[in-house]
Amino acid sequence: DATLVWLRRDLRLTDNPALDQAARRGGPVIAVYLHAPEETPQYPPGAASHWYLHHSLKALGPALAQAGIPLVLRRGPALATLRALIRATGAGAVYWNRLYEPDAVARDRTVKQALRTEGLDCRSFPTALLHEPWAVRNQADRPYRAFTPFWRACRRQPPPAAPLPAPDLRDRPVPAVEGLDLAALGLLPRTPWDTGLRNTWQAGESAALARLEAFAADRLARYAQDRDRPAEPGTSGLSPALHFGELSPRQVWWQVMAAREAGVPEDACETFLSELGWREFAHHLLWSHPDLGDAPVDDRFGAFPWRPDPGDGWLHAWQAGRTGIPLVDAGMHELWQTGWMHNRVRMVTGSFLVKHLRLPWQRGERWFRDTLVDWDAASNAMGWQWVAGCGADAAPYFRIFNPVRQGERFDPQGRYVRRWLPALANLPDKYIHAPWTAPEAVLRRAGVTLGSDYPCPLIDLRLGREQALSAFQAIKG
Ligand code: FAD
């Protein structure tokens, strides 16, 4: 009989344990994607994430078909839809790869129990992470709260198994099954705001593998130096591919190992692998703090005196990249136009929102959730709690990024700022990160009128910093 493989965020053929096991089971294999966002209400993806998903599924359908595996698209609740597909195909097994968000885990558990009771061979496999989030524990048998010992414990474990090959089932006849057209899943925006995304991303497994290989060959060796420079293409850009499982982390791992064998320096490889470690740590945290996206891990922050909603549009100015602080605004423009933002700038824009503007970090978390193509419940929530200083192993609250100094340090010629804020393109390097300090004549020569071509700063940085510190005093206890 047939096996259904319920694909979710494992949109690839290579190193896909559920597909591999289904192929070994014998009989036809039918891949299914079920769109049921209402089943995961705690961490619903936003518009940019849906956009990427659409294009990833678009690439996946033909790739699966070439391997003799049809991809059936459906909408509707998982259990009922799977039951209908089991009836239609006579399938005797349903396999999938695990997700780890609490709402998805609860749903999957219900589905598995129900199908097993009905006599199906129903199994789930680990592949989205290098380590199951509950499997790494400290000496007191508790989850880790700090990254360094967590990652050290991970590194003490044996290396991940080698990636699995893609199945080739072209010789197995498959029953015809009705599904929806991709467009009917409704993942694309109704108004076409996605030009920038289309110009930036190529979704799908083969594009992801090509990106990984190119990164390992050309940029990994300089990763440790270049990763903090937002103007450089110094990082891998693999985050949406990893989120949607166009690649598995162990494929990335083994590619890094191969690069090391080929002479890429150890420190570059280790620095890059530790970023995969942060991804693991985020899931580890979400596992022990299911409401990581809403509630501070450090519960003192429940009483933090956020700025009372002033109704003056500060949140909107931040979202639109109109705060008057160039590095912050450049980052918010990069995000809006490409669905991605450099990690260094995520930290700076986040810190500015939470500390200088003193708006709740959850507001920023929601905006990133809606606009990032790599939005990930665990990594985004951890990132925001880190920035806000209220997470596990977070930057202390009193360490407040100065966005001008961050710009001078990591974007010294202002190339990143000029790229995303063309209005400032002709300002000399000296003033590019703080145009309000430029003499009138300099601004005139650069063709910048503050307040019309580019906003005046929303807030005095020193004052914002002082107010943030005294707000922190109130909860320090
Ligand atoms: P690289 O530097 O090439 O890193 C390789 C991979 O490691 C990334 O693709 C990613 O999977 C993982 N990684 C790297 N840094 C981190 C990190 N700090 N935390 C977790 N995983 C990491 N990352 C997301 O994938 N989704 C998010 O929604 C997300 N939200 C964030 C929000 C904030 C406020 C902050 C500060 C960081 C957030 N990050 C998020 C982490 C990080 O910014 C991105 O993973 C990284 O910028 C992606 O670019 P890259 O693939 O070129 O990274």
Boltz pocket constraint, residues with backbone or C-beta under 6 A from the ligand:
constraints:
  - pocket:
      binder: B
      contacts: [[A, 227], [A, 235], [A, 236], [A, 237], [A, 238], [A, 239], [A, 240], [A, 242], [A, 243], [A, 272], [A, 275], [A, 276], [A, 278], [A, 279], [A, 280], [A, 282], [A, 341], [A, 342], [A, 343], [A, 344], [A, 346], [A, 347], [A, 350], [A, 368], [A, 372], [A, 374], [A, 375], [A, 376], [A, 377], [A, 379], [A, 380], [A, 381], [A, 383], [A, 384], [A, 387]]
      max_distance: 6.0
